[in-house]
């Protein structure tokens, strides 16, 4: 029986929740603000692609690198610096005179956001249990939902889109200050068995006298693990399903199933709502039943929902399928992150999580776009079948990964200690 995670410190937990809200806020601003931004800069509508591309490049770069640098800088310093960078980038949004400057700021925002996302997920995977892991990701969705409301309110009062970004920049600056003031607390707040960037075997106190031998794990060893890459691909597939369903559902329901635009919009909102509710509810369920069982049931539920979308029939069937996909998908991202150490070994977990968060960005950008090309050349009815194929592939990949148990590095041989047991090994990530 696995030992339940220690109760996290309330202050750090609150900061983690606020940080996940802050991650979602900028994502919700652009959609509402872009028409005004485009008009101010006198650029075509499709110029938003430059902003999105720059942000994705920055996000991918920093999320991957963050997993490889946690051991050197520590999670508290990483969060403080990255949030400050995000605040500066959003300030740049608010003051950009031309589009090219805003695109550069989008790159900086991606760098800051990716590092925060990767660093917090790596920390939470060891410091928080399944409930809080799910709820943290639910609060990211809350941030995405609040962003459009802020921009809408700003535009409605006639202040202009720049004020929307300025407000979020100020909020990020306050959060960066909070992280800076709690740098040491993040280090101390790591529960027994884990440490930001320095991972020890589960169940061993990090203060056991320091007599245990240390195993340094070169980066090459992490990159040679099949479980690292199967887990990374799993994140591509999962996020591809989540984003593709939300992106193309409106088109399916209107052009494919004959719903009005107003009703279809409400149904798409129900999909995102089911994702939020699912994370809140299933956070409790996963803590009681175990992450492994909930993951398997959720992945199967995603396939069932995709099958309902794929079956030709009335619109209500597709809507039901969307809600099932959303509710079932809810705990998958946080629980895949939470169980990373079980698949790759605790010594490789920080790096693997960085790769996984970066891969999530790839899944969110490339696969939905490719699916759009497929829909354009065939029919929107292909959406359900495509989601089903992705869901079945994700199930197969997860099962393959969980049946290849991670092997921790052996204890190093030390002269004069042959045949002696000096204590458990503490594998420490080496930033080489």
LINWOJO-V768642 format. One record per residue. RES is the residue in three letters. BURIAL is # if it has 24 or more other C-alpha atoms within 12 Angstrom, else .. Layout:
<<RES BURIAL> <RES BURIAL>>
This chain:
<<UNK .> <UNK .> <UNK .> <UNK #> <UNK #> <UNK .> <UNK .> <UNK #> <UNK .> <UNK .> <UNK .> <UNK #> <UNK #> <UNK .> <UNK #> <UNK #> <UNK #> <UNK #> <UNK #> <UNK #> <UNK #> <UNK #> <UNK #> <UNK #> <UNK #> <UNK #> <UNK #> <UNK #> <UNK #> <UNK #> <UNK #> <UNK #> <UNK #> <UNK #> <UNK #> <UNK #> <UNK #> <UNK #> <UNK .> <UNK .> <UNK .> <UNK .> <UNK .> <UNK .> <UNK .> <UNK .> <UNK .> <UNK #> <UNK .> <UNK .> <UNK #> <UNK #> <UNK #> <UNK #> <UNK #> <UNK #> <UNK #> <UNK #> <UNK #> <UNK #> <UNK #> <UNK #> <UNK #> <UNK #> <UNK #> <UNK #> <UNK #> <UNK #> <UNK #> <UNK #> <UNK #> <UNK .> <UNK #> <UNK #> <UNK #> <UNK #> <UNK #> <UNK #> <UNK #> <UNK #> <UNK #> <UNK #> <UNK #> <UNK #> <UNK #> <UNK #> <UNK #> <UNK #> <UNK #> <UNK #> <UNK #> <UNK #> <UNK #> <UNK #> <UNK .> <UNK #> <UNK .> <UNK .> <UNK #> <UNK .> <UNK .> <UNK #> <UNK #> <UNK #> <UNK #> <UNK #> <UNK #> <UNK #> <UNK #> <UNK #> <UNK #> <UNK #> <UNK #> <UNK #> <UNK #> <UNK #> <UNK #> <UNK #> <UNK #> <UNK #> <UNK #> <UNK #> <UNK #> <UNK #> <UNK #> <UNK #> <UNK #> <UNK #> <UNK #> <UNK #> <UNK #> <UNK #> <UNK #> <UNK #> <UNK #> <UNK #> <UNK #> <UNK #> <UNK #> <UNK #> <UNK #> <UNK #> <UNK #> <UNK #> <UNK #> <UNK #> <UNK #> <UNK #> <UNK #> <UNK #> <UNK #> <UNK #> <UNK .> <UNK #> <UNK #> <UNK .> <UNK .> <UNK .> <UNK .> <UNK #> <UNK #> <UNK #> <UNK #> <UNK #> <UNK #> <UNK #> <UNK #> <UNK #> <UNK #> <UNK #> <UNK #> <UNK #> <UNK #> <UNK #> <UNK #> <UNK #> <UNK #> <UNK #> <UNK #> <UNK #> <UNK .> <UNK #> <UNK #> <UNK .> <UNK #> <UNK #> <UNK #> <UNK .> <UNK #> <UNK #> <UNK #> <UNK #> <UNK #> <UNK #> <UNK #> <UNK #> <UNK #> <UNK #> <UNK #> <UNK #> <UNK #> <UNK #> <UNK #> <UNK .> <UNK .> <UNK #> <UNK .> <UNK .> <UNK .> <UNK .> <UNK .> <UNK .> <UNK #> <UNK #> <UNK #> <UNK #> <UNK #> <UNK .> <UNK #> <UNK .> <UNK #> <UNK #> <UNK .> <UNK .> <UNK #> <UNK #> <UNK #> <UNK #> <UNK #> <UNK #> <UNK #> <UNK #> <UNK #> <UNK #> <UNK #> <UNK #> <UNK #> <UNK #> <UNK #> <UNK #> <UNK #> <UNK #> <UNK #> <UNK #> <UNK #> <UNK #> <UNK #> <UNK #> <UNK #> <UNK #> <UNK #> <UNK #> <UNK #> <UNK #> <UNK .> <UNK #> <UNK #> <UNK .> <UNK #> <UNK .> <UNK .> <UNK .> <UNK .> <UNK #> <UNK .> <UNK .> <UNK #> <UNK #> <UNK #> <UNK #> <UNK #> <UNK #> <UNK #> <UNK #> <UNK #> <UNK #> <UNK #> <UNK #> <UNK #> <UNK #> <UNK #> <UNK #> <UNK #> <UNK .> <UNK #> <UNK #> <UNK #> <UNK .> <UNK .> <UNK #> <UNK #> <UNK #> <UNK .> <UNK #> <UNK #> <UNK #> <UNK #> <UNK #> <UNK #> <UNK #> <UNK #> <UNK #> <UNK #> <UNK #> <UNK #> <UNK #> <UNK #> <UNK #> <UNK #> <UNK #> <UNK #> <UNK .> <UNK .> <UNK .> <UNK #> <UNK .> <UNK #> <UNK #> <UNK #> <UNK #> <UNK #> <UNK #> <UNK #> <UNK #> <UNK #> <UNK #> <UNK #> <UNK #> <UNK #> <UNK #> <UNK #> <UNK #> <UNK #> <UNK #> <UNK #> <UNK #> <UNK #> <UNK #> <UNK #> <UNK #> <UNK #> <UNK #> <UNK #> <UNK #> <UNK #> <UNK #> <UNK #> <UNK #> <UNK #> <UNK #> <UNK #> <UNK #> <UNK #> <UNK #> <UNK #> <UNK #> <UNK #> <UNK #> <UNK #> <UNK #> <UNK #> <UNK #> <UNK #> <UNK #> <UNK #> <UNK #> <UNK #> <UNK #> <UNK .> <UNK .> <UNK #> <UNK #> <UNK .> <UNK .> <UNK #> <UNK .> <UNK .> <UNK .> <UNK .> <UNK #> <UNK #> <UNK #> <UNK #> <UNK #> <UNK #> <UNK #> <UNK #> <UNK #> <UNK #> <UNK #> <UNK #> <UNK #> <UNK #> <UNK #> <UNK #> <UNK .> <UNK #> <UNK #> <UNK #> <UNK .> <UNK #> <UNK #> <UNK .> <UNK .> <UNK .> <UNK #> <UNK .> <UNK #> <UNK #> <UNK .> <UNK #> <UNK .> <UNK .> <UNK .> <UNK .> <UNK .> <UNK .> <UNK .> <UNK .> <UNK .> <UNK .> <UNK .> <UNK .> <UNK #> <UNK #> <UNK #> <UNK #> <UNK #> <UNK #> <UNK #> <UNK #> <UNK .>>
